[in-house]
Amino acid sequence: MKLTDLIPPPEYLMMRGVGIDVSDRSIKFVEFEKNKSYLRLKKFGEEILEEGIIINGEIKKKEELVSFLKKIRQVRGFTHVVFSLPEEKAFLSLVELPKMSEEEIKISLSFQIEQYVPLKKENIIFDFEITSSSLKSDHFDVLLLAFPKNIVYDYYEVFERAGFAPIAIELESLSLARSLVPEDNKENILIIDFGKTRTTFSVLRGHSLRFTSTIPLGGRDLEKLIARAMGVNPFEAEKIKKDFSLTGLKKKGGIYEAILPILSSLEDEIRKHQDYWQNHLLHQSKEKSGIKEIILAGGDANLSGLPEYLSQRLLIPARLGNPWIKVGSFEDYVPEIRKSESLAYSVAIGLALRGFQGE
């Protein structure tokens, strides 16, 4: 069983689909097509949502969202989609179970689900993935993924009512892992998705998701602090943020001091995740190594000098992610999305790869 199958699609819908990344303020989409021996970007784009339609991952104005999605379908001309569910609404737990069949695991988890999710059993949709096992071991490490049932059904409903045919639903961090993590990775890594309104932290062992959490801190908070410090409007603050670099700080006229609270909060959160992994999950999963690398994604990961800043402060290598590593070599083809923008499409690219590969 896969964590990507919260609502398994009918067999006739197992076809290629467009990846749609849904957030509080925008909807991004990516579609691939096969060109000779490599994938080629067929469609991509972003539509900005009005504030208040989705708040903290919850659909607050269902009719407005249905109407918005209908316009996207009519203008962009696609119907089959793989879309993301809000990271902040997910519950993940690493559960140790005796070795048994997948059907027995599902039954066992259904009986004890309320131990891991603070909701009534009837209000939960869950899935699981066996993350490790050994011939010498008498148990499985099972990653449990659960969502409030109303969240899953609300998202599924708005896409269906808008005329789309959902072929899969997926957690954002799983899509990020698909687009950003090299095939040969065997280390523990931390992916940080630094977006406009929130930041998500995902710890993976190889390609297996072990932990994820989200905080309401993002690029918009940087812009607010810059606007206040420089006495400019939000649009000017956004431009200043894009031109700013964390290197050569003496030339930046107080901007560094203005955004230092956000940088410090980001650093503190990373340290918390390091500690949680080192002192809890590492012991629980019986692994022996800590986080070896930080991969940055999301539109606001483009803050110049951020990887170097985090590497220096945390003593862990940090780098900008490359969401094209699973797409193919650039020797034959260079995607139309600019490099500076591609990090913002990391989730959509991961979803589109899922939709193209029909996993």
Buried (B, 14 or more C-beta within 10 A) or exposed (E): BBBBBBEBBEEEEBEBBBBBBBBBBBBBBBBBEEEEEBBBBBBBBBBEBEEEBBEEBBBEBEEBBBBBBBEBBEEBEBBBBBBBBBBBBBBBBBBEBEEEEEEEBBEBBEEEBEEBBEBEEEEBBBBBBBBBEEEEEEBBBBBBBBBBBBBBEBBBBBBEBBEBBBBBBBBBBBBBBBBBBEEEBEBBBBBBBBBBBBBBBBBBBBBBBBBBBBBEBBBBBBBBBBBEBBEBEEEBBBEBBBEBBBEEBEEBEEBBEBBEEBBEBBBEBBEEBBEBBBEEBBEBBEBEEBBEBBBBBBBBBBBBBBBBBBBEBBEBBBBBBBBBBBBBEEEEBEBEBEEEBBBBBBBBBBBBBBBBEEB
